[in-house]
Amino acid sequence: MTDACQRYLEDPEGHAGHLAVCEKCRAMEEILGSRVHAQPIRVDALPLAPWEQAAYRAWPVVIGGMLAVLAVAFAICRAAGISPLTAIVAGMSAAQMRAYVTSAADALRGASLAWQIVFGAAFVVINAVLVVLLRRAPRGIDA
């Protein structure tokens, strides 16, 4: 490869006259030009990425799933003998959530030493697994 070829490769538009002199560069331009410039990319012909296929859901499936979840929630409220509005208000009550957390903490404090060790070990193991999963190499477009 000569210096003229190198200059042409760095700036093809500025050294367009080089193609008339160099047979190798002219052949390379013909090969690249026919493959790259003559065939525009058709986006609809490209395959979907794995995360695009996995995330795709038809709207009837989404609406049907939402209606199924609402039906189960209403059935649970009916079985418990409360109205759905009462369940929503009770679920958003900060005082009641604080009472649940306090009672769980009291139960853990009152538990035997073996259960406290098991709980602590499970906490450490689960968080270690989450850290390992967050640190692994990404897959897909970033890989």
Order of alpha helices (4+ residues) and beta strands (2+ residues): alpha-alpha-alpha-alpha-alpha-alpha-alpha
